[in-house]
Amino acid sequence: MKEKLFSGMIPVTRPYFNETEEQILIETIRSGWVAQGPRVKLFEQAIADYVSAPFAIAANSCTSALQISLEVLGVGPGDEVIVPSFTFVASANAVVHRGAKPVFADIDPATYNMNPAGLEALITERTKAIMPVDQVGLPADLDPILKIAKKRNLRVVEDAACALGSEYKGRRIGGISELTCFSFHPRKLITTGEGGIITTDSEELAKAARIIVSHGASVSDLSRHQSAKIVFEEYPVFGYNFRMSDLQAAVGLAQMQKLDEILEKKRFFAERYNQVFSSMEELEPPSEPEGIRGNYQSYLLRILPKAKKSRDEVMNILLEKGIATRRGVMAIHLEPAYRNRFGEIHLPETERAFKETIVLPLYPQMTVAEQDYVIESLKDAITF
Ligand SMILES: *Cc1c(COP(=O)(O)O)cnc(C)c1O
């Protein structure tokens, strides 16, 4: 095996920044408007246009966006929300912070997303909403999920933290479920440092969310400043400060100009991985079902039990070679906070995926040489 070819680690991901972000930040700072203002409006419009949703409400994270979404749907104490366990802990934390109970759905092992087949069995008279998650950017099978929700009179919040730019049956994620939440954390497709957004086609939900995101105030700071007359705000509900700042939105606007390029480059490298790994019986590369197009936010690979090394051993070997990896995705129901409050449950496909999956380096500025080094190192690790 070749010795380490690269100085420093090959990271799992890396933000795709250049002078565009630097320049727009300088302009924003010089404008004097650094809290929520005109750039947040522009960023909201850019996302709404991109996903074909009439409304977008920016927030300081996707976690806040999920919590607000559940709140505007009236989810509260005594309610149950069906959510996958094979997701980042924030999906279920948002439910718990509403005082509601997350009811965990198992996944389809081929897509790692909520399996619609098991969904109806989880519905009780307390069920208020379903939260499908588009795991690592691959859209959940929304048609059957939305159909069940409609039939059983349940609300839907889609956790699309990772899924900006992904498509379900020809439509972009963000314009399909009644509420969709995206993240702009650096691990996602585009980043604002920290940040999130809600998209919706409901004017009523959009209005309610906009009020809660900013202290429950009836009038935004921007519209007060832009008004020719004195405007006093009212506080009809209890809100939070979950606002995105103009500094973050400025970076987001610069990043939106690169989204197509990021999508294209991630797909190029992901398909290169797929090509090599699909011929190896120890590995199961990710796949896209008919009509569903992901964005390869992360490259999630399954290392099957027939490989010579376990997933954890592979991670260690790669680390020694200067290659960063992550375990695939967590299984929330196994975490102490959840076990202690909601008891032990068993989700066979979630637990298997939790043990067997690994996230490999994938970022737009990756080089073919870097990727080849990852591929060769992984091949060596699982066959010797
Ligand atoms: C990253 C992520 C979140 C949290 O997003 P933040 O913007 O960091 O709050 C929620 N759900 C999923 C599925 C995620 O991957």
The ligand as an SDF file (V2000), in Angstrom:
LIG
                    3D

 15 15  0  0  0  0  0  0  0  0999 V2000
  -27.9990   18.1900   10.6230 C   0  0  0  0  0  0  0  0  0  0  0  0
  -29.3300   17.6340   10.8990 C   0  0  0  0  0  0  0  0  0  0  0  0
  -30.2350   18.2830   11.7590 C   0  0  0  0  0  0  0  0  0  0  0  0
  -29.8500   19.4810   12.5780 C   0  0  0  0  0  0  0  0  0  0  0  0
  -29.5500   20.5960   11.8230 O   0  0  0  0  0  0  0  0  0  0  0  0
  -28.9600   21.8890   12.5810 P   0  0  0  0  0  0  0  0  0  0  0  0
  -29.0460   22.9510   11.5410 O   0  0  0  0  0  0  0  0  0  0  0  0
  -27.5670   21.5510   12.9610 O   0  0  0  0  0  0  0  0  0  0  0  0
  -29.8240   22.1570   13.7440 O   0  0  0  0  0  0  0  0  0  0  0  0
  -31.4960   17.7520   11.8930 C   0  0  0  0  0  0  0  0  0  0  0  0
  -31.8640   16.6300   11.2480 N   0  0  0  0  0  0  0  0  0  0  0  0
  -31.0230   15.9770   10.4250 C   0  0  0  0  0  0  0  0  0  0  0  0
  -31.5050   14.7650    9.7050 C   0  0  0  0  0  0  0  0  0  0  0  0
  -29.7170   16.4440   10.2400 C   0  0  0  0  0  0  0  0  0  0  0  0
  -28.8820   15.7660    9.4520 O   0  0  0  0  0  0  0  0  0  0  0  0
  1  2  1  0
  2  3  1  0
  2 14  2  0
  3  4  1  0
  3 10  2  0
  4  5  1  0
  5  6  1  0
  6  7  2  0
  6  8  1  0
  6  9  1  0
 10 11  1  0
 11 12  2  0
 12 13  1  0
 12 14  1  0
 14 15  1  0
M  END
$$$$
